[in-house]
Amino acid sequence: MCTLTIIPCSDDEAPAGFRLATNRDELRTRAPARPPQKRPVGDVCAAWPVDADAGGTWVGVNARALALCLLNAHPKSAPDSGADGRRRSRGEIIPTLLDAETATEAIERCGEMSLVEFAPFVLVGVDASAIVRAAWDRRSLTVEREPLAPKCIVSSGLGDALVRPRVELFDEFLRERGPTATMQDAFHTHAWPDRPEVSVRMRRDDARTLSTTVVECVRSGADARVRMLHIDDDGEHALMLRDGAGAPDHALVSPC
């Protein structure tokens, strides 16, 4: 389903920040997503691309420099969705949480939601200080928090264990090239000639990588630069939520 990477990043004066990139792998029959747009969520401006089939999204960012990314999970065993068979789209989750102040708050609020109608997923929240990960398997929500550092998280409809080589490849890229945007971009376009079905930029007869979405958040004091770049078959779609000019957080909804 997805490959997600996170690297810390800095400006000339080394403010705290991060760069997140995610490849979206989907069935070839699925309609292309709509490019990111700005939307008000509560008292803050946010942005995300929209799944054209189910609505919702798999990645989003707000002007407070909080990013959220959701990957479908494929545990070896999971309970059914319930006797009535009701199922909600996992794409609904991120838009309801993007007014949060921090990754921790967003994940805590996810834990307060009624999740029984959602299929298994991994929700990752990232801010200037932490990566917070919540895994739902239809039994319980497991939460892990770690300091901001280079990270790769993967999933696949073939089974999450089968795409573990992507994580090993990321570690290799990291050792050889360092945690740079150039390294990250090269990783997200990588494909093994003899293993296209498990590659980062994957390809199967029935599925392929449809898009790559990049979120850049660099913050220094009250200033922040928040940018989303969505790359698909139609080209690049760039969107700036904050340009680093020092807009106060309480005014962040105004650009929407």
N, C-alpha and C positions, 0 to 999 in steps of 0.2 A: 504493500500500500504506500509506504512512505520511507524516505530517508531524511532525517533531521540532524543538522549539525549546528553547534553553537561555539563561537570563539569570542574571547574578550577582545575589545578593540579600544583604541585611544586616539585622541586628536594630538595636535602638536604639543599641547601642554599636558597630555596624558590624563584627561578626565576619565571617569569610569564609564563603561559602556560595553556593548556587545554587538555581534553580528550573527544573525540567525538565518539559515538557509534550509529550505525543505523542497524535496522532489515529490511530486504527487504522481503516483502510479495508479492507473485506473484501466478498466475495460475499454477496448477500442470503441465499443458501442455507446459509451457515455459522452454526453454533449460537452463541449468545451466550457470551462468556467467563465463567468463574466469577470472582467478585470477589476482590481480593487477600486473602491469608491469610499469617500469620507462619509461618515454617518455619526450623528450625535448618539451617545450612549450615556444616559444620566447626565452628568455635568461635564462630560469630557468628549472630545472628538476622537473617533477611532476609524480604522479602515480595515477592510478585508475583501478578498475575492469571494464570489458567490458561486456555489455549485448550481449549475443550470438545471440539473435533474431534480434534486431534493431540496434545494435552497440551503441556507446555512453556509458554513465555511469550515475549513480545516486549519486556517492560520489567520491571526489578526494582531493588530498592534494599536495601542492608544497613545495619545499625545503626552502621557506621563512616562513614556518609555517603558511600558509593560507589553511584552509579547506573549501570546498564547499559541500553541500548536497542538493539534490533536491527531493521533495516529490510531487507526483501527488495530485492535489487538486480536491475536489468534491463540488463546490458551489451549492446551491439549484437551481440556474438558471444561465445559461451562454449563450451568443450568439453562433450561429453556427460558424464554422471555416471560412465561407465565401461562396460566390455563387459558386466558382469553386471547393469547397470542398477540397482544398489542405491542407495537414497536415504534419508537420515536427515532427520528434521525439524529445521529450524533452531531451533525452540523449545527444543531440548535444550541449547543452548549456554549461555544466561545462567545457569540454575540451577547449572551446574557451576563457575561462576566467581565466584559471589557471596560467597565467603569471602575474596576478595582484600582487601588493605589499601588499594590505590590503583588508579586507572584504568590507570596504566602497567602494574602487575603483572597486572591482569585481561587486558589486551590481549596482553601477552607470553605469558601462559598459553594464550590462544586460538591464538596462532601455533605453540604446541607440540602442539596437537591435530591429529589426522588429519582433514583437512577435505575430502578428495576426494569423500565421499559427501554433502556438503552443497551445495545449490544456492547461487548467488551471494547475498551479503549484505553489508551494512554494519553493523558493530558499533561502537557509540559508548560509551565509558566517560567518566564525569564525576566529578570530586571537587572539593575546595575550591580546587585550584590549576590544574587542567588539564582540557582536553577531548582525549581520545585516540581516534582513529578508525581502524578497520581495515576494509579493503575486500577481499573475497574474490571472485574471478571464475572460479574453478575452475582457474586457472593458478597464481596466486600471491596472497599476502596483502600488501597495501600498507598501511603504517602511517603516520599523520600525527599529530603532537602539537602543540598550541597552548595558550597561556595561556587561562584561563577568561575568556570574553567572550561577548557576545550572539551566538547562532549559530542558523541554520535549515538543516535537512537534509531533503530530500524524496525520495520514490520513488513510482512508480506502475506498475501492470501495463500501462498504455498506453505506457509508455516514460518513463524518468526525465526525459528532456529536455523532455517535454511539460508537466511540472508545475513547471518553473523559474519561471514567474510567481509561484508561492507564495513563493519566496525574495525576489523583487523586492517583493512586497507586505509581507513581514516587514520588509525594510529601510525601506520607507515608514512603516510603523507605528512603527518604532524611532525614526526621525527626528522624527516628529510627536508622539509620546507618551512617548518615553523607555523604558528597560528596566524596566518595572514589571509586577507581577502582573496589574494591570487591563489593560494593553496586551496581555500574553500571552494572557489569557483571551479578549479580544475577537478577537484574531487567530485563535485556534483554533475560533471559532464563525463565522468569516467565510465567506460564499458569494457568488459572482458570479451574479446572476440569469441572465445570458446564457451563462455557462460553468460550469454546475454540475459537469460531469464532471472538471474540473481544479481545482475550488475546494478550499480548505483543509478545509472541511466539505463533502465531495464527495457527489455523487449521480448515479448512472447507473441504467439499467433493471436491470442485473444486480448492482450493487454500491453501497455507501454507507459513510459513516463510522459505525462501530458504537459507538465509545466514545472518550473522552478520559481519559488517565491523567496525573495531575500528581504529581511528586515534589518535596518541599521539604526541603532539607538546609541547616541553618544551624549553623555550628560556631564555638565560641570556647574555645580551650584544650582542656580535657578534656570540656567540656560540648558537647552537640549536641542539636538538635531535628530529628528525621527523621520525615517524614509522607508518606503516600501517599493520594491521593484518586482514586478511579475513578468516572467518570460514564458511565452507559449508559442504555438505555431504562427500566431499573428504578429509576433515581434515582442518588443519590450514596452511595458506599461509602468511608468514611474509616477510615484505620488509622494509629496512631501507633507507631512503632518506638522512638523516644526522645523524651522530653518536655523535655530540657534540664536535667534535675535533677542531672546530673553523674555518672551511672553510669559506672564505669570500663570501658574497652574489654574487659578480660578477663572482665567479667561480662555481656557483651552477649547471650549466648545464653540467659540466664535467663528473659526474658519469653516465649520461645517454648515 
